[in-house]
Amino acid sequence: MTIVRQGGTVLGDSGLSLAEVRGVDNHEHRPEVEQAMAEGLGAAQRYSTSVRADMLYVAMPFQRPDMRGVIRVAMPLS
């Protein structure tokens, strides 16, 4: 699970330490993130260079008074 702030900054990831999260690439233009922000739900199947596997990603937006973004879950297609 990944928490992505509007603008693409990764705030947290269940598979990474906080130190590792700071080095993660911006996720603003990931297809599932863009689609979730625009349409309310986003999904994509693609190869992840991070985990070296074909993955399914599904994202949904969240909104708080001080922040917007998406919550994304990922699962290997294998």
Residue frames as qw, qx, qy, qz and C-alpha x, y, z in Angstrom:
[[0.000, 0.892, 0.453, 0.000, 0.00, 0.00, 0.00],
 [0.429, 0.083, 0.031, 0.899, 1.28, 3.44, -0.93],
 [0.022, -0.863, -0.403, 0.306, 0.04, 6.86, 0.19],
 [0.454, 0.222, 0.292, 0.812, 0.66, 9.55, -2.42],
 [0.009, -0.654, -0.294, 0.698, 0.06, 13.24, -1.81],
 [0.498, 0.826, 0.264, 0.013, -1.40, 15.43, -4.59],
 [0.114, 0.907, -0.394, -0.096, 1.62, 16.47, -6.61],
 [0.843, 0.336, -0.421, 0.008, 3.11, 12.98, -6.45],
 [0.010, -0.572, 0.699, -0.429, 5.12, 12.97, -3.23],
 [0.725, -0.189, -0.660, -0.045, 5.05, 9.52, -1.64],
 [0.387, -0.665, 0.295, -0.567, 4.19, 9.91, 2.05],
 [0.557, -0.349, 0.709, -0.255, 4.34, 6.24, 3.00],
 [0.702, 0.271, -0.576, -0.320, 4.64, 2.72, 1.65],
 [0.869, -0.380, 0.186, -0.257, 3.97, -0.50, 3.53],
 [0.958, 0.139, -0.031, 0.250, 7.01, -2.13, 1.92],
 [0.500, 0.533, -0.208, 0.650, 9.51, 0.63, 2.70],
 [0.465, -0.462, -0.412, 0.633, 11.06, 2.27, 5.73],
 [0.043, 0.946, 0.212, -0.240, 10.54, 6.01, 6.22],
 [0.291, -0.631, 0.445, 0.565, 14.13, 6.57, 5.13],
 [0.372, 0.104, 0.785, 0.484, 13.50, 4.61, 1.91],
 [0.234, 0.786, 0.571, -0.034, 10.26, 6.51, 1.24],
 [0.086, -0.853, 0.070, 0.511, 12.23, 9.77, 1.10],
 [0.200, -0.428, 0.658, 0.586, 14.14, 8.42, -1.92],
 [0.480, 0.415, 0.770, 0.070, 11.12, 7.21, -3.90],
 [0.140, 0.148, 0.465, 0.862, 10.44, 8.80, -7.29],
 [0.364, 0.207, 0.183, -0.890, 7.54, 11.20, -7.66],
 [0.265, 0.251, 0.929, 0.053, 4.33, 9.29, -8.47],
 [0.313, 0.492, 0.172, -0.794, 2.27, 12.16, -9.92],
 [0.508, 0.443, -0.417, -0.610, 2.28, 10.77, -13.46],
 [0.160, -0.034, 0.987, -0.002, 1.73, 7.10, -12.66],
 [0.281, -0.219, -0.639, -0.681, -1.33, 6.09, -14.71],
 [0.421, -0.506, -0.752, 0.029, -3.37, 4.81, -11.77],
 [0.265, -0.440, -0.357, 0.780, -2.62, 7.94, -9.72],
 [0.083, 0.085, -0.281, -0.952, -3.60, 10.31, -12.52],
 [0.367, -0.308, -0.726, -0.493, -6.77, 8.35, -13.23],
 [0.388, -0.501, -0.703, 0.324, -7.77, 8.20, -9.55],
 [0.139, -0.370, -0.196, 0.897, -7.33, 11.95, -9.13],
 [0.199, 0.073, -0.401, -0.891, -9.35, 12.67, -12.30],
 [0.550, -0.148, -0.607, -0.554, -12.05, 10.00, -12.14],
 [0.673, -0.449, 0.249, -0.532, -12.25, 8.70, -8.57],
 [0.893, -0.182, 0.412, 0.024, -10.69, 5.30, -9.28],
 [0.372, 0.736, -0.520, -0.221, -7.54, 4.34, -11.13],
 [0.894, -0.152, 0.420, 0.040, -6.08, 1.02, -12.22],
 [0.436, 0.738, -0.482, -0.183, -3.07, -0.07, -14.25],
 [0.952, -0.123, 0.226, 0.167, -1.11, -3.19, -15.08],
 [0.442, 0.828, -0.319, 0.131, 2.58, -2.63, -15.73],
 [0.821, 0.063, -0.367, 0.433, 6.10, -3.76, -14.99],
 [0.403, -0.912, 0.071, -0.037, 7.60, -2.39, -11.79],
 [0.573, 0.565, -0.453, 0.383, 11.31, -1.71, -11.96],
 [0.332, -0.630, 0.474, -0.518, 11.31, -1.39, -8.16],
 [0.729, -0.233, 0.581, -0.278, 10.21, -4.97, -7.49],
 [0.099, 0.379, -0.814, -0.429, 11.07, -6.36, -10.95],
 [0.219, 0.280, 0.933, -0.052, 7.65, -7.89, -11.56],
 [0.195, -0.373, -0.523, -0.741, 4.45, -7.30, -13.51],
 [0.027, -0.230, -0.671, 0.705, 2.03, -5.64, -11.11],
 [0.132, -0.679, -0.600, -0.401, -1.63, -4.65, -10.80],
 [0.154, -0.074, -0.354, 0.919, -2.15, -1.23, -9.22],
 [0.177, -0.713, -0.603, -0.312, -5.46, 0.20, -7.98],
 [0.234, -0.023, -0.309, 0.922, -5.76, 3.69, -6.52],
 [0.164, -0.780, -0.579, -0.170, -8.53, 5.72, -4.88],
 [0.145, 0.576, -0.145, 0.791, -8.44, 9.38, -3.87],
 [0.440, -0.579, -0.570, 0.380, -8.62, 10.71, -0.33],
 [0.087, 0.663, 0.042, 0.742, -9.25, 14.21, 0.90],
 [0.465, -0.516, -0.503, 0.515, -8.58, 15.83, 4.25],
 [0.002, -0.966, -0.205, 0.155, -8.98, 19.51, 5.14],
 [0.219, -0.831, 0.372, 0.351, -5.23, 20.01, 4.70],
 [0.149, -0.417, 0.809, 0.386, -4.38, 17.51, 1.96],
 [0.859, 0.337, 0.035, -0.383, -5.54, 15.52, -1.06],
 [0.011, -0.519, 0.831, 0.200, -3.97, 12.45, -2.59],
 [0.834, 0.082, -0.394, -0.378, -4.46, 8.77, -3.35],
 [0.620, -0.369, 0.677, -0.146, -4.16, 5.48, -1.55],
 [0.655, 0.450, -0.513, -0.325, -2.76, 2.82, -3.87],
 [0.790, -0.267, 0.545, -0.082, -2.57, -0.93, -3.48],
 [0.435, 0.583, -0.621, -0.291, -0.37, -3.18, -5.59],
 [0.846, -0.137, 0.496, -0.139, -0.25, -6.89, -6.23],
 [0.116, -0.390, 0.788, 0.462, 2.06, -9.02, -8.39],
 [0.717, 0.260, -0.236, -0.602, 0.24, -10.46, -11.41],
 [0.383, 0.244, -0.891, -0.003, 1.93, -13.79, -10.79]]
